[in-house]
Amino acid sequence: MVQSRRLFFCIVILVFLSFFFSLTKGSTFVPFSALFTAEQSIILQLRLTRTAAAFVSGGLLALAGSLMQLLLQNPLADPYALGISGGAAVFTLFLMILGVNEQWLLPGAWTGSLFAMLCIFLLARKHRWHAHTLLLSGIALACGFSACVSFLLLFSANPGLHGMLFWLAGDLNAAHFPWLEAIILSVCYGLCALLSRGLNLLTRGEQTARALGLPLQRYQILLYLLSSLCTAAAVSLIGCIGFIGLLVPHFTRQFTGYDQRVSLPAAVLLGGGLLVCADTFTRTVFAPQQIPVGIVIAMLGVPAFIWVLQK
């Protein structure tokens, strides 16, 4: 318990520091005193929106990864590797090419993520939805969705093609203030907090959870829907970003254990703070050039994943 409190304190400090540097750092340094000057629009309209979008998206991806790893009982499960992000990206990109109104992108992304998850379970039904079969089916689907994305981009005559490429790589330049996405994150986490005792039983394995009286199928359907919705919300907001849903839950479990009452909020905070830090890094180091934040996350995620494998 003491270690968990220390971890939460460190994560909260990280989040506050990430917000502070994100609002002040960039191509130019803007102090908080600028809120009372003509430069306040830089903080309030540009950087605050971008910072909030990064934090909410990182929290959504970390929560989705935690729920998927719990659902599949596999620490390698995450929205990106399983093709859930890819399914959401294909449907969203298709709507963008058609010129559909922005308000329909989130429903389209959720449809894509649900479709991807449904395909994974259908492909693995012959082996009674074994965790390894589900994971391999997801990896195969991820490759297929990647090919679909390439096909759509190759034959698209949309003048906004360059912006679509940035969005696919994880772009925060055109992100809006995430009112709806923040509500989705709050509702999904609230449901998980209410059902944390059942989720803790699920961490012991399906057979043990069923023997202890847990309505396993209801919990699986709930995790299926919540993880898909979180992934869709993040993808529709900033595009496809990998490794957060894979590494953040793994790191939080190492320090907090398998108690979902502690590991889930820690994952949400850490995922959001990590993405804010990565975005601040891209705006500061590469200024005035803008690169997608997904590239930086991948550059950090690959060595971090290799380090985890070596432990």
VOBA-1610 file (N, C-alpha, C; in pm, whole numbers, padded with zeros to 5 digits, always signed):
BEGIN
Met+00083-00121+00000Met+00000+00000+00000Met+00087+00126+00000Val+00195+00124+00080Val+00284+00240+00085Val+00351+00260-00050Gln+00393+00150-00113Gln+00457+00160-00244Gln+00360+00213-00348Ser+00234+00172-00340Ser+00133+00220-00434Ser+00110+00370-00418Arg+00108+00417-00293Arg+00090+00559-00270Arg+00208+00639-00324Arg+00327+00586-00306Arg+00445+00654-00360Arg+00439+00659-00512Leu+00396+00548-00571Leu+00384+00546-00716Leu+00284+00649-00765Phe+00167+00656-00699Phe+00067+00754-00738Phe+00119+00896-00723Phe+00193+00921-00616Phe+00250+01054-00596Phe+00346+01089-00709Cys+00430+00993-00748Cys+00526+01017-00857Cys+00454+01040-00989Ile+00348+00963-01015Ile+00274+00977-01140Ile+00202+01112-01145Val+00142+01153-01033Val+00074+01283-01029Val+00173+01396-01053Ile+00291+01386-00992Ile+00396+01487-01016Ile+00435+01489-01163Leu+00448+01370-01223Leu+00481+01362-01365Leu+00374+01431-01450Val+00248+01409-01417Val+00139+01470-01494Val+00143+01622-01481Phe+00161+01673-01359Phe+00168+01818-01341Phe+00287+01878-01417Leu+00402+01813-01408Leu+00520+01863-01479Leu+00500+01858-01630Ser+00439+01749-01678Ser+00416+01736-01822Ser+00322+01847-01871Phe+00219+01879-01793Phe+00128+01987-01831Phe+00200+02121-01827Phe+00283+02143-01726Phe+00354+02270-01714Phe+00446+02293-01834Phe+00527+02193-01866Phe+00621+02210-01977Phe+00549+02214-02111Ser+00437+02140-02122Ser+00363+02140-02249Ser+00302+02276-02277Leu+00256+02346-02172Leu+00193+02476-02191Leu+00293+02588-02210Thr+00415+02570-02163Thr+00514+02678-02171Thr+00620+02655-02278Lys+00651+02529-02305Lys+00756+02499-02402Lys+00698+02481-02541Gly+00787+02491-02640Gly+00749+02475-02779Gly+00850+02544-02867Ser+00806+02588-02983Ser+00898+02662-03069Ser+00943+02792-03003Thr+00858+02846-02915Thr+00893+02964-02834Thr+00849+02940-02691Phe+00924+02995-02596Phe+00887+02983-02455Phe+00783+03088-02421Val+00673+03043-02361Val+00565+03134-02322Val+00538+03113-02173Pro+00573+03207-02087Pro+00551+03190-01943Pro+00402+03199-01909Phe+00365+03150-01790Phe+00226+03155-01748Phe+00177+03299-01730Ser+00269+03390-01709Ser+00228+03531-01697Ser+00167+03583-01826Ala+00189+03509-01937Ala+00133+03551-02065Ala-00019+03539-02067Leu-00077+03469-01967Leu-00222+03459-01959Leu-00288+03596-01944Phe-00211+03691-01894Phe-00265+03826-01871Phe-00218+03924-01978Thr-00164+03872-02086Thr-00118+03957-02196Thr-00186+03915-02325Ala-00142+03975-02433Ala-00200+03942-02564Ala-00161+03804-02613Glu-00059+03743-02548Glu-00014+03609-02590Glu-00095+03496-02528Gln-00201+03531-02454Gln-00276+03427-02385Gln-00339+03328-02483Ser-00367+03371-02606Ser-00428+03280-02703Ser-00335+03164-02737Ile-00204+03185-02726Ile-00109+03076-02755Ile-00128+02962-02655Ile-00150+02997-02529Ile-00167+02895-02425Ile-00309+02840-02426Leu-00408+02928-02426Leu-00546+02884-02409Leu-00603+02818-02533Gln-00573+02868-02653Gln-00634+02818-02774Gln-00550+02712-02845Leu-00419+02720-02832Leu-00333+02627-02904Leu-00278+02517-02813Arg-00199+02557-02715Arg-00128+02457-02636Arg-00217+02384-02538Leu-00315+02451-02479Leu-00404+02384-02385Leu-00487+02278-02458Thr-00535+02311-02576Thr-00612+02215-02654Thr-00528+02095-02691Arg-00405+02120-02734Arg-00316+02011-02774Arg-00278+01925-02654Thr-00249+01989-02542Thr-00211+01915-02422Thr-00325+01828-02371Ala-00446+01884-02368Ala-00562+01808-02323Ala-00589+01689-02415Ala-00575+01711-02547Ala-00597+01602-02642Ala-00494+01491-02622Ala-00369+01529-02598Ala-00265+01429-02576Ala-00290+01349-02448Phe-00327+01419-02341Phe-00349+01350-02213Phe-00468+01254-02221Val-00578+01301-02277Val-00697+01216-02285Val-00671+01097-02377Ser-00604+01119-02490Ser-00576+01009-02583Ser-00483+00906-02519Gly-00379+00952-02450Gly-00290+00860-02383Gly-00361+00780-02276Gly-00450+00844-02200Gly-00528+00774-02099Gly-00621+00671-02160Leu-00685+00706-02272Leu-00774+00612-02340Leu-00698+00489-02389Leu-00582+00511-02450Leu-00504+00398-02502Leu-00451+00309-02390Ala-00408+00370-02280Ala-00358+00292-02167Ala-00470+00210-02104Leu-00589+00270-02091Leu-00703+00197-02035Leu-00746+00085-02129Ala-00749+00113-02259Ala-00786+00009-02355Ala-00687-00106-02352Gly-00557-00075-02343Gly-00457-00181-02336Gly-00470-00264-02210Ser-00497-00199-02098Ser-00515-00272-01972Ser-00634-00366-01979Leu-00745-00319-02037Leu-00864-00402-02046Leu-00844-00518-02144Met-00773-00493-02254Met-00749-00600-02350Met-00658-00708-02293Gln-00556-00667-02219Gln-00468-00765-02157Gln-00542-00846-02051Leu-00637-00783-01985Leu-00720-00855-01889Leu-00818-00947-01960Leu-00874-00901-02070Leu-00971-00980-02145Leu-00907-01105-02206Leu-00788-01088-02266Leu-00722-01198-02335Leu-00623-01273-02246Gln-00605-01225-02122Gln-00511-01290-02029Gln-00373-01302-02092Asn-00332-01195-02159Asn-00203-01196-02228Asn-00139-01058-02217Pro-00015-01047-02165Pro+00049-00916-02149Pro+00092-00853-02280Leu+00083-00926-02392Leu+00122-00871-02522Leu+00005-00811-02598Ala-00114-00817-02541Ala-00232-00763-02610Ala-00236-00612-02595Asp-00265-00544-02705Asp-00287-00400-02702Asp-00362-00359-02827Pro-00425-00242-02829Pro-00509-00203-02944Pro-00434-00200-03076Tyr-00306-00163-03074Tyr-00231-00149-03198Tyr-00193-00286-03254Ala-00138-00373-03170Ala-00092-00503-03217Ala-00207-00594-03258Leu-00323-00579-03194Leu-00436-00666-03224Leu-00519-00618-03342Gly-00484-00505-03399Gly-00556-00456-03515Gly-00680-00375-03481Ile-00707-00351-03352Ile-00824-00271-03315Ile-00806-00127-03362Ser-00686-00074-03342Ser-00656+00061-03392Ser-00663+00063-03544Gly-00615-00044-03607Gly-00618-00050-03754Gly-00760-00052-03808Gly-00848-00129-03743Gly-00987-00131-03787Gly-01053+00005-03773Ala-01028+00071-03659Ala-01083+00205-03640Ala-01026+00303-03742Ala-00896+00288-03773Ala-00832+00378-03869Ala-00888+00361-04009Val-00912+00237-04051Val-00965+00211-04186Val-01103+00276-04203Phe-01192+00254-04107Phe-01326+00310-04117Phe-01322+00463-04110Thr-01238+00517-04022Thr-01229+00662-04008Thr-01170+00725-04134Leu-01065+00664-04187Leu-01001+00716-04308Leu-01098+00712-04426Phe-01176+00606-04434Phe-01274+00596-04543Phe-01376+00709-04534Leu-01421+00740-04413Leu-01516+00850-04395Leu-01451+00984-04427Met-01324+01000-04390Met-01254+01124-04421Met-01239+01144-04571Ile-01211+01037-04643Ile-01197+01046-04789Ile-01331+01083-04853Leu-01441+01031-04796Leu-01573+01063-04849Leu-01617+01205-04814Gly-01542+01270-04724Gly-01577+01406-04684Gly-01690+01412-04585Val-01708+01307-04506Val-01816+01303-04407Val-01786+01403-04296Asn-01891+01457-04237Asn-01877+01553-04127Asn-01797+01492-04012Glu-01720+01577-03945Glu-01630+01530-03838Glu-01703+01460-03724Gln-01830+01496-03701Gln-01904+01438-03590Gln-01932+01290-03609Trp-01917+01241-03733Trp-01942+01100-03760Trp-01815+01015-03754Leu-01701+01079-03731Leu-01575+01004-03729Leu-01567+00910-03609Leu-01612+00956-03492Leu-01606+00870-03374Leu-01698+00748-03388Pro-01824+00764-03429Pro-01906+00643-03452Pro-01845+00550-03557Gly-01785+00610-03661Gly-01721+00526-03762Gly-01601+00451-03707Ala-01522+00519-03623Ala-01407+00453-03563Ala-01450+00341-03469Trp-01557+00364-03392Trp-01605+00259-03301Trp-01657+00140-03380Thr-01725+00167-03492Thr-01771+00058-03579Thr-01652-00024-03629Gly-01546+00046-03668Gly-01427-00025-03716Gly-01360-00108-03608Ser-01350-00053-03488Ser-01286-00127-03379Ser-01371-00247-03337Leu-01503-00230-03333Leu-01591-00342-03302Leu-01584-00449-03410Phe-01577-00407-03535Phe-01564-00501-03645Phe-01434-00580-03633Ala-01326-00512-03599Ala-01198-00580-03584Ala-01202-00681-03469Met-01258-00641-03356Met-01267-00731-03243Met-01356-00851-03274Leu-01466-00828-03346Leu-01556-00937-03385Leu-01484-01036-03477Cys-01406-00984-03571Cys-01330-01071-03661Cys-01229-01156-03584Ile-01166-01096-03485Ile-01068-01171-03404Ile-01135-01289-03335Phe-01251-01266-03275Phe-01320-01374-03204Phe-01376-01479-03300Leu-01419-01436-03419Leu-01468-01533-03517Leu-01355-01622-03569Leu-01238-01563-03592Leu-01125-01641-03641Leu-01075-01740-03537Ala-01092-01706-03411Ala-01039-01791-03304Ala-01142-01885-03244Arg-01265-01886-03299Arg-01370-01966-03236Arg-01343-02116-03246Lys-01272-02160-03351Lys-01243-02302-03368Lys-01158-02356-03254His-01072-02271-03198His-00984-02312-03088His-01038-02264-02953Arg-01171-02241-02947Arg-01238-02203-02823Arg-01179-02075-02761Trp-01144-01984-02850Trp-01097-01850-02810Trp-00978-01857-02714His-00885-01946-02745His-00762-01953-02666His-00686-01822-02680Ala-00619-01780-02574Ala-00554-01648-02573Ala-00452-01635-02685His-00372-01740-02707His-00270-01732-02812His-00334-01722-02951Thr-00444-01794-02971Thr-00513-01788-03100Thr-00572-01650-03123Leu-00629-01591-03018Leu-00683-01456-03029Leu-00574-01355-03065Leu-00457-01371-03002Leu-00347-01279-03027Leu-00296-01292-03170Leu-00279-01416-03217Leu-00230-01437-03353Leu-00332-01388-03457Ser-00460-01409-03429Ser-00564-01359-03519Ser-00560-01207-03528Gly-00538-01142-03414Gly-00530-00997-03412Gly-00410-00944-03489Ile-00297-01012-03476Ile-00177-00969-03549Ile-00200-00981-03699Ala-00264-01092-03741Ala-00293-01109-03884Ala-00388-01001-03934Leu-00490-00969-03854Leu-00583-00864-03893Leu-00515-00728-03900Ala-00422-00703-03808Ala-00350-00576-03809Ala-00276-00557-03941Cys-00215-00664-03991Cys-00146-00656-04121Cys-00246-00630-04233Gly-00363-00695-04226Gly-00465-00674-04328Gly-00518-00532-04329Phe-00543-00477-04212Phe-00593-00339-04204Phe-00486-00240-04251Ser-00360-00271-04223Ser-00252-00184-04272Ser-00251-00181-04425Ala-00274-00297-04486Ala-00282-00302-04632Ala-00402-00224-04683Cys-00514-00230-04612Cys-00633-00154-04652Cys-00608-00004-04646Val-00537+00040-04541Val-00503+00181-04528Val-00415+00226-04645Ser-00316+00145-04679Ser-00228+00177-04792Ser-00307+00184-04923Phe-00401+00093-04940Phe-00484+00091-05061Phe-00567+00218-05071Leu-00630+00257-04961Leu-00713+00378-04962Leu-00631+00502-04992Leu-00511+00510-04934Leu-00427+00627-04958Leu-00373+00629-05100Leu-00344+00511-05155Leu-00286+00502-05289Leu-00384+00548-05396Phe-00511+00513-05380Phe-00609+00543-05484Phe-00698+00662-05449Ser-00662+00734-05342Ser-00741+00850-05305Ser-00694+00974-05379Ala-00792+01052-05427Ala-00761+01179-05494Ala-00795+01297-05404Asn-00815+01269-05275Asn-00851+01374-05181Asn-00737+01473-05165Pro-00762+01605-05173Pro-00655+01704-05159Pro-00593+01707-05020Gly-00661+01653-04921Gly-00607+01650-04784Gly-00528+01526-04754Leu-00469+01464-04856Leu-00398+01338-04837Leu-00279+01353-04743His-00206+01464-04753His-00089+01485-04666His-00131+01492-04520Gly-00242+01559-04492Gly-00292+01566-04355Gly-00337+01430-04305Met-00392+01347-04393Met-00432+01212-04355Met-00312+01127-04316Leu-00202+01143-04389Leu-00080+01069-04355Leu-00028+01109-04218Phe-00031+01239-04188Phe+00009+01285-04056Phe-00083+01228-03948Trp-00214+01228-03976Trp-00310+01177-03878Trp-00286+01029-03851Leu-00257+00952-03953Leu-00233+00809-03935Leu-00110+00782-03849Ala-00013+00872-03853Ala+00109+00854-03775Ala+00096+00909-03633Gly-00022+00960-03598Gly-00042+01016-03465Gly-00014+01164-03463Asp-00111+01243-03504Asp-00091+01387-03520Asp-00180+01465-03424Leu-00121+01563-03357Leu-00196+01648-03265Leu-00213+01790-03317Asn-00164+01817-03438Asn-00170+01953-03490Asn-00314+02002-03509Ala-00399+01913-03557Ala-00537+01954-03586Ala-00636+01902-03483Ala-00587+01859-03367Ala-00676+01803-03265Ala-00764+01912-03205His-00889+01877-03178His-00981+01969-03113His-00980+01943-02963Phe-01043+02034-02888Phe-01048+02012-02743Phe-01134+01889-02715Pro-01083+01791-02640Pro-01148+01659-02631Pro-01261+01652-02529Trp-01365+01731-02547Trp-01476+01726-02453Trp-01540+01587-02453Leu-01579+01539-02570Leu-01647+01410-02580Leu-01555+01296-02539Glu-01430+01302-02583Glu-01336+01195-02550Glu-01308+01189-02400Ala-01303+01307-02334Ala-01283+01309-02189Ala-01402+01247-02117Ile-01522+01271-02168Ile-01642+01209-02108Ile-01636+01058-02125Ile-01595+01012-02243Ile-01584+00868-02267Ile-01482+00806-02173Leu-01368+00872-02156Leu-01265+00821-02065Leu-01319+00814-01922Ser-01389+00917-01879Ser-01442+00920-01742Ser-01546+00811-01720Val-01636+00794-01816Val-01741+00693-01803Val-01682+00553-01803Cys-01590+00527-01897Cys-01529+00393-01905Cys-01451+00360-01779Tyr-01373+00457-01730Tyr-01299+00431-01607Tyr-01394+00416-01488Gly-01500+00497-01485Gly-01597+00486-01376Gly-01660+00348-01370Leu-01696+00293-01486Leu-01752+00158-01489Leu-01651+00054-01441Cys-01527+00071-01483Cys-01422-00023-01440Cys-01400-00014-01289Ala-01407+00108-01234Ala-01390+00125-01090Ala-01503+00058-01013Leu-01625+00069-01065Leu-01739+00006-00999Leu-01729-00146-01001Leu-01668-00200-01107Leu-01659-00345-01124Leu-01519-00397-01092Ser-01442-00320-01015Ser-01302-00357-00990Ser-01288-00489-00916Arg-01382-00521-00828Arg-01373-00648-00755Arg-01387-00766-00851Gly-01478-00754-00946Gly-01492-00859-01046Gly-01373-00867-01138Leu-01317-00752-01172Leu-01197-00751-01257Leu-01079-00815-01185Asn-01071-00796-01053Asn-00964-00860-00976Asn-00979-01011-00978Leu-01103-01060-00976Leu-01124-01204-00987Leu-01082-01254-01125Leu-01106-01174-01227Leu-01071-01214-01363Leu-00921-01226-01382Thr-00843-01150-01306Thr-00697-01159-01317Thr-00644-01295-01272Arg-00722-01369-01195Arg-00680-01502-01149Arg-00700-01610-01254Gly-00760-01574-01366Gly-00786-01672-01471Gly-00935-01697-01486Glu-00975-01740-01605Glu-01116-01758-01634Glu-01179-01868-01550Gln-01108-01980-01536Gln-01165-02092-01461Gln-01185-02056-01314Thr-01087-01990-01256Thr-01099-01950-01115Thr-01209-01848-01097Ala-01217-01751-01189Ala-01321-01648-01179Ala-01460-01711-01191Arg-01476-01805-01282Arg-01606-01871-01297Arg-01640-01955-01174Ala-01539-02020-01117Ala-01561-02101-00997Ala-01601-02015-00877Leu-01554-01890-00874Leu-01588-01799-00764Leu-01720-01726-00786Gly-01790-01761-00892Gly-01923-01706-00914Gly-01929-01582-01000Leu-01822-01547-01068Leu-01823-01428-01154Leu-01900-01456-01282Pro-01995-01370-01321Pro-02063-01386-01451Pro-01965-01352-01564Leu-01888-01450-01601Leu-01772-01427-01688Leu-01811-01368-01823Gln-01915-01421-01885Gln-01952-01375-02018Gln-01991-01227-02018Arg-02062-01183-01914Arg-02101-01042-01906Arg-01979-00953-01894Tyr-01883-00995-01813Tyr-01762-00916-01796Tyr-01681-00912-01926Gln-01675-01023-01997Gln-01601-01025-02123Gln-01664-00933-02226Ile-01796-00935-02236Ile-01865-00846-02330Ile-01842-00700-02292Leu-01847-00670-02162Leu-01823-00533-02117Leu-01682-00487-02151Leu-01582-00571-02123Leu-01443-00536-02156Leu-01426-00520-02306Tyr-01492-00603-02381Tyr-01490-00597-02527Tyr-01541-00463-02577Leu-01655-00418-02523Leu-01715-00292-02567Leu-01634-00171-02518Leu-01591-00173-02393Leu-01519-00058-02337Leu-01384-00039-02404Ser-01310-00147-02424Ser-01178-00134-02487Ser-01191-00087-02631Ser-01294-00134-02701Ser-01316-00088-02838Ser-01353+00060-02842Leu-01439+00104-02749Leu-01479+00244-02746Leu-01362+00335-02712Cys-01279+00296-02615Cys-01162+00376-02579Cys-01066+00388-02698Thr-01043+00276-02766Thr-00954+00279-02882Thr-01009+00368-02992Ala-01138+00355-03019Ala-01200+00435-03125Ala-01193+00584-03093Ala-01216+00621-02967Ala-01210+00762-02929Ala-01070+00818-02949Ala-00968+00741-02911Ala-00831+00789-02927Ala-00792+00799-03074Val-00829+00700-03153Val-00792+00700-03296Val-00861+00814-03369Ser-00990+00835-03343Ser-01061+00942-03412Ser-01008+01080-03374Leu-00945+01090-03257Leu-00894+01219-03212Leu-00755+01249-03268Ile-00662+01155-03256Ile-00523+01184-03295Ile-00462+01079-03386Gly-00535+00977-03428Gly-00478+00877-03517Gly-00424+00756-03443Cys-00340+00679-03513Cys-00289+00552-03459Cys-00156+00574-03387Ile-00153+00534-03261Ile-00031+00543-03181Ile-00012+00409-03110Gly+00104+00349-03130Gly+00131+00220-03069Gly+00212+00231-02941Phe+00230+00120-02875Phe+00315+00100-02757Phe+00257+00153-02626Ile+00175+00257-02628Ile+00121+00306-02501Ile+00030+00200-02439Gly-00060+00143-02520Gly-00148+00040-02469Gly-00078-00088-02433Leu+00045-00106-02480Leu+00121-00228-02450Leu+00211-00210-02329Leu+00287-00102-02326Leu+00391-00086-02224Leu+00339-00026-02093Val+00249+00071-02102Val+00203+00138-01979Val+00136+00042-01882Pro+00041-00045-01927Pro-00015-00141-01832Pro+00089-00235-01773His+00187-00271-01854His+00292-00361-01805His+00374-00296-01694Phe+00411-00170-01713Phe+00491-00100-01612Phe+00410-00077-01485Thr+00284-00040-01499Thr+00203-00014-01379Thr+00182-00142-01298Arg+00163-00255-01366Arg+00146-00380-01293Arg+00272-00420-01218Gln+00388-00387-01274Gln+00512-00419-01205Gln+00523-00348-01071Phe+00469-00228-01061Phe+00483-00150-00938Phe+00359-00156-00849Thr+00241-00179-00907Thr+00119-00179-00827Thr+00062-00318-00805Gly+00109-00417-00882Gly+00050-00549-00873Gly-00073-00560-00961Tyr-00158-00657-00930Tyr-00273-00686-01016Tyr-00405-00634-00958Asp-00397-00550-00858Asp-00518-00490-00803Asp-00566-00380-00899Gln-00679-00405-00964Gln-00729-00313-01066Gln-00772-00179-01007Arg-00799-00174-00878Arg-00835-00047-00815Arg-00717+00050-00813Val-00596-00006-00826Val-00475+00076-00825Val-00414+00085-00964Ser-00406-00029-01033Ser-00334-00032-01160Ser-00407+00044-01271Leu-00540+00041-01274Leu-00613+00110-01381Leu-00598+00262-01374Pro-00622+00327-01258Pro-00600+00473-01254Pro-00455+00511-01276Ala-00361+00427-01227Ala-00220+00455-01250Ala-00187+00448-01399Ala-00245+00351-01469Ala-00221+00339-01613Ala-00277+00458-01689Val-00397+00503-01653Val-00459+00617-01721Val-00373+00742-01704Leu-00330+00770-01582Leu-00248+00888-01556Leu-00112+00878-01625Leu-00050+00761-01616Leu+00082+00745-01676Leu+00075+00752-01828Gly-00027+00690-01887Gly-00041+00696-02032Gly-00064+00837-02081Gly-00149+00912-02011Gly-00172+01051-02050Gly-00049+01137-02034Gly+00019+01124-01920Gly+00141+01203-01898Gly+00251+01169-01997Leu+00263+01042-02032Leu+00367+01001-02127Leu+00344+01061-02264Leu+00218+01062-02310Leu+00190+01118-02442Leu+00207+01270-02443Val+00174+01335-02333Val+00196+01480-02323Val+00346+01510-02330Cys+00427+01432-02258Cys+00572+01452-02261Cys+00628+01431-02402Ala+00580+01327-02470Ala+00627+01300-02606Ala+00590+01413-02701Asp+00470+01468-02686Asp+00429+01578-02773Asp+00511+01703-02745Thr+00539+01730-02618Thr+00623+01845-02584Thr+00763+01828-02642Phe+00812+01707-02638Phe+00945+01678-02695Phe+00948+01708-02845Thr+00844+01665-02917Thr+00842+01689-03062Thr+00833+01838-03095Arg+00757+01914-03017Arg+00740+02057-03045Arg+00861+02138-03005Thr+00943+02085-02914Thr+01057+02161-02864Thr+01185+02127-02940Val+01214+01999-02952Val+01341+01955-03011Val+01342+01976-03161Phe+01228+01949-03227Phe+01224+01957-03373Phe+01166+02089-03424Ala+01143+02185-03335Ala+01086+02313-03376Ala+01179+02384-03475Pro+01123+02454-03574Pro+00979+02474-03600Pro+00916+02361-03681Gln+00992+02255-03711Gln+00937+02143-03785Gln+00839+02065-03697Gln+00726+02023-03754Gln+00626+01946-03682Gln+00630+01801-03731Ile+00649+01707-03641Ile+00645+01566-03677Ile+00537+01499-03592Pro+00474+01394-03643Pro+00370+01324-03567Pro+00426+01265-03437Val+00348+01276-03331Val+00393+01228-03201Val+00404+01075-03199Gly+00329+01008-03288Gly+00336+00862-03293Gly+00475+00812-03330Ile+00551+00892-03406Ile+00687+00852-03443Ile+00777+00852-03321Val+00763+00954-03236Val+00844+00963-03115Val+00809+00850-03018Ile+00679+00821-03004Ile+00637+00713-02916Ile+00696+00580-02964Ala+00698+00557-03094Ala+00755+00434-03147Ala+00906+00429-03122Met+00975+00542-03137Met+01119+00546-03113Met+01152+00517-02967Leu+01066+00561-02877Leu+01085+00533-02734Leu+01035+00395-02698Gly+00929+00349-02765Gly+00866+00223-02728Gly+00947+00102-02766Val+01015+00106-02880Val+01093-00010-02924Val+01204-00045-02824Pro+01292+00047-02786Pro+01394+00010-02686Pro+01334-00025-02551Ala+01224+00042-02513Ala+01160+00008-02386Ala+01104-00133-02388Phe+01047-00173-02501Phe+00994-00309-02512Phe+01106-00411-02509Ile+01215-00382-02577Ile+01331-00473-02575Ile+01385-00486-02434Trp+01388-00375-02360Trp+01436-00379-02221Trp+01346-00465-02134Val+01214-00454-02158Val+01120-00536-02082Val+01142-00684-02111Leu+01166-00718-02237Leu+01188-00858-02273Leu+01313-00916-02210Gln+01412-00831-02186Gln+01539-00879-02131Gln+01532-00902-01982Lys+01426-00852-01916Lys+01417-00866-01771Lys+01367-01005-01733
//
